[in-house]
Amino acid sequence: MDTLLLTGADVLALVSMDDCIGAVEQAFREFAEGRLHAGLLSTHAERGAFHIKTSTFGRYFAAKLNANFPANPAAHGLPTIQGVIMLADAATGVPLAILDSIEVTVLRTAAATAVAAKYLARRDSRTATIVGCGRQGVAQLAALVRVLPIERVSAIDSDAGRATAYAAAMTARLGVEVRAADAIAPADVLVTCTPASRPFVRELARGSFVAAVGADNPQKCEIAPEAMRDAVVIADVLDQCATIGDLRAAIAAGAMTREDVRAELGAIIAGRAIGRRSEDETIIFDSTGAGFQDAAAASLAYERALERGAGTRWRTA
């Protein structure tokens, strides 16, 4: 029996951002309808963390093992995120594919922001701020412009040189005005995708949409509890956000309870809950990353690989 091996380069060649946005939106809808489930096991290490996320999607089961070590690029010249995804037939358990998880993680995380923005941001949103100008920051902006009429972008990073390089590269790539900035200024859309362990966002523009992406383990936090309290909060997976997201920090600080969260994103997509109720509402999407997002993106990559004869076949039996 053959198992398909797909590298990060294979994934990028097979799955476009538009493809991934569509697949992730469908996964959120099916999650809300109870047709699939998200599982998470997280283990903290001295300089990072390991996550195992699982889910079914259609006829597939996916399990992703990711290592997240923020100091890797500077200390070792290695990626922050490394890992693999195993895709199996959900009916028989047959291993179908092993995928490098880096590109899948980057794509599906940005796609989730785009899906949330589609349902929660004001439709006339034209300004954005990206905090964190690494690979995820690149993907986040590339996804946002697929769903919103973004024209001007501020780029912020702890490394000023990286923000400047990001601004030049993204201006050329997307044809929008991107400028490096020193501080967060009011914008229609704010995306935070950093490894911060202390909150740095304390005030939010009225009517804005915020995608809080960085807090994917209990040691991370980007949005101050009082900012969470004063906004409408939408979770990707409520149980998970209450455990590892910015919601966790708000609950721990006594600023919020689980019951203060308006809805999960999937429920809004499925028409079971209301997202934005007025133009003045400030909405935070607590994005911790769910296994069903990985399963959706990985299964799409696998099916495209079969169609195009891509990847490397590995005889397992």
Residue pairs with C-beta under 8 A, 6 or more apart in sequence:
1 94
1 315
1 316
1 317
2 313
2 314
2 315
2 316
3 95
3 96
3 97
3 98
3 313
3 314
3 315
3 316
4 96
4 97
4 98
4 302
4 305
4 306
4 311
4 312
4 313
4 314
5 97
5 98
5 99
5 311
5 312
5 313
5 314
6 14
6 97
6 98
6 99
6 100
6 301
6 302
6 305
6 310
6 311
7 100
7 311
8 100
8 102
8 103
9 103
10 99
10 100
10 301
10 305
10 310
10 311
11 99
11 100
11 103
11 104
11 107
11 301
12 103
13 310
14 300
14 301
14 304
14 305
14 308
14 310
15 107
15 297
15 300
15 301
15 304
17 107
17 110
17 111
17 114
17 139
17 142
17 143
17 146
18 146
19 300
20 107
20 108
20 110
20 111
20 296
20 297
20 300
21 111
21 114
21 115
21 143
21 146
21 147
23 111
23 296
23 297
23 299
23 300
24 108
24 111
24 112
24 115
24 293
24 296
24 297
25 111
25 115
25 118
25 269
26 296
27 36
27 55
27 57
27 290
27 292
27 293
27 295
27 296
28 112
28 115
28 236
28 265
28 266
28 269
28 292
29 266
29 269
29 270
30 36
30 57
30 266
30 292
31 37
31 38
31 237
31 264
31 266
31 290
31 292
32 264
32 266
32 267
32 269
32 270
32 272
33 266
33 270
36 55
36 56
36 57
36 292
36 295
37 55
37 56
37 292
38 53
38 54
38 55
38 237
38 240
38 290
38 291
38 292
39 52
39 53
39 54
39 55
39 291
40 51
40 52
40 53
40 54
40 240
40 243
40 244
40 291
41 51
41 52
42 49
42 50
42 51
42 52
42 217
42 218
42 244
43 49
43 50
43 51
44 217
44 218
44 219
45 67
45 69
47 69
47 70
47 71
48 67
48 68
48 69
48 70
48 71
48 72
49 67
49 68
49 69
49 217
49 219
50 65
50 66
50 67
50 68
51 64
51 65
51 66
51 68
51 216
51 217
52 63
52 64
52 65
52 66
53 63
53 64
53 66
53 289
53 290
53 291
53 294
54 61
54 62
54 63
54 64
54 291
55 61
55 62
55 290
55 291
55 292
55 294
55 295
56 62
56 90
56 292
56 295
57 292
57 295
57 296
57 299
58 90
58 299
59 89
59 90
59 91
60 87
60 88
60 89
60 90
60 96
60 295
60 298
60 299
60 302
61 87
61 88
61 89
61 90
61 93
61 295
62 85
62 86
62 87
62 88
62 291
62 294
62 295
62 298
62 299
63 85
63 86
63 88
63 291
64 83
64 84
64 85
64 86
64 101
64 104
64 105
64 291
64 294
64 298
65 83
65 84
65 85
65 101
66 81
66 82
66 83
66 101
66 105
67 81
67 82
67 83
68 80
68 81
68 216
68 217
69 78
69 80
69 82
70 80
70 195
72 78
72 79
72 80
72 82
73 79
73 80
73 134
79 102
80 134
80 195
81 101
81 102
81 105
81 106
82 101
82 102
83 100
83 101
83 102
83 105
84 98
84 99
84 100
84 101
85 97
85 98
85 99
85 100
85 101
85 104
85 294
85 298
86 95
86 97
86 98
87 95
87 96
87 97
87 98
87 99
87 295
87 298
87 299
87 302
88 94
88 95
88 96
89 96
95 316
96 302
97 298
97 301
97 302
97 305
97 311
98 314
99 298
99 301
99 302
101 294
104 294
104 297
104 298
104 301
105 289
105 294
106 135
106 136
106 139
107 139
107 297
108 289
108 293
108 294
108 296
108 297
109 136
109 139
109 140
109 193
109 213
109 287
109 289
109 293
110 136
110 139
110 140
110 142
110 143
111 143
111 293
111 297
112 236
112 265
112 287
112 289
112 293
113 140
113 143
113 144
113 191
113 211
113 213
113 285
113 287
114 143
114 144
114 146
114 147
115 147
115 265
115 269
116 209
116 211
116 234
116 236
116 265
116 285
116 287
117 125
117 144
117 147
117 148
117 189
117 209
117 211
118 147
118 148
119 265
119 268
119 269
119 275
119 276
120 209
120 234
120 265
120 268
120 275
120 276
120 283
120 285
121 148
121 188
121 189
121 209
121 276
121 283
122 188
122 207
122 209
122 276
122 279
123 148
124 149
124 188
125 148
125 149
125 150
125 188
125 189
125 209
126 148
126 149
126 150
126 151
126 152
126 188
127 150
127 151
127 152
127 153
127 154
127 187
127 188
127 189
128 141
128 144
128 148
128 150
128 152
128 153
128 154
128 187
128 188
128 189
128 190
128 191
129 153
129 154
129 155
129 156
129 181
129 184
129 185
129 187
129 189
129 190
129 191
130 137
130 140
130 141
130 153
130 154
130 155
130 156
130 166
130 191
130 193
131 137
131 156
131 157
131 184
131 190
131 191
131 192
131 193
131 194
131 200
131 201
131 222
132 156
132 157
132 191
132 192
132 193
132 194
132 213
132 214
133 155
133 156
133 157
133 159
133 162
133 163
133 165
133 166
134 157
134 162
134 193
136 193
136 213
137 155
137 157
137 166
137 191
137 193
138 166
138 169
138 170
140 191
140 193
140 211
140 213
141 150
141 153
141 170
141 174
141 178
141 191
142 173
142 174
144 150
144 189
144 191
145 174
145 176
148 188
148 189
150 176
150 189
151 176
151 177
152 176
152 177
152 178
152 179
153 167
153 170
153 176
153 177
153 178
153 179
154 178
154 179
154 180
154 181
154 184
154 185
154 187
155 163
155 166
155 167
155 170
155 178
155 179
155 180
155 181
156 163
156 180
156 181
156 182
156 183
156 184
157 163
157 166
157 180
158 194
160 180
160 182
163 180
163 181
164 180
166 178
166 180
167 178
167 179
167 180
168 178
170 176
170 178
171 177
171 178
184 190
184 201
186 205
186 208
187 205
187 208
188 205
188 207
188 208
188 209
189 208
189 209
189 210
189 211
190 201
190 204
190 205
190 208
190 209
190 210
190 211
191 210
191 211
191 213
192 200
192 201
192 210
192 211
192 212
192 213
192 214
192 222
192 223
193 213
193 214
194 200
194 214
194 222
195 214
195 220
196 214
196 220
196 221
196 222
197 219
197 220
197 221
198 221
199 221
199 222
199 223
199 224
199 225
199 227
199 246
199 249
200 222
200 224
201 210
201 212
201 222
201 223
201 224
201 227
202 224
202 226
202 227
203 227
204 210
204 227
204 230
204 231
204 282
204 284
205 282
206 280
206 282
207 279
207 280
207 281
207 282
208 282
208 283
209 283
209 285
210 223
210 231
210 282
210 283
210 284
210 285
211 285
211 287
212 222
212 223
212 245
212 246
212 284
212 285
212 286
212 287
213 287
214 220
214 222
215 221
215 222
215 223
215 244
215 245
215 246
215 248
215 249
215 286
215 288
216 244
216 245
216 288
216 289
217 244
218 243
218 244
218 248
220 244
221 246
221 249
222 246
223 246
223 249
223 250
223 284
225 249
225 250
225 252
225 253
225 254
225 255
225 256
226 255
227 284
228 246
228 247
228 249
228 250
228 255
228 256
228 284
229 250
229 255
229 256
229 260
230 282
231 281
231 282
231 283
231 284
232 262
232 276
232 281
232 282
232 283
232 284
233 247
233 250
233 256
233 260
233 261
233 262
233 283
233 284
233 286
234 261
234 262
234 263
234 264
234 265
234 268
234 275
234 283
234 284
234 285
234 286
235 241
235 242
235 245
235 247
235 261
235 263
235 264
235 265
235 286
235 288
236 264
236 265
236 285
236 286
236 287
236 288
236 289
236 290
237 264
237 288
237 290
238 247
238 258
238 261
238 264
240 288
240 290
241 247
241 248
241 261
241 286
241 288
242 248
242 251
242 258
244 288
245 286
245 287
245 288
246 284
246 286
247 256
247 258
247 261
247 286
250 256
251 257
251 258
261 286
262 273
262 274
262 275
263 272
263 273
263 274
263 275
264 273
265 285
267 273
268 274
268 275
275 283
276 283
304 310
305 311
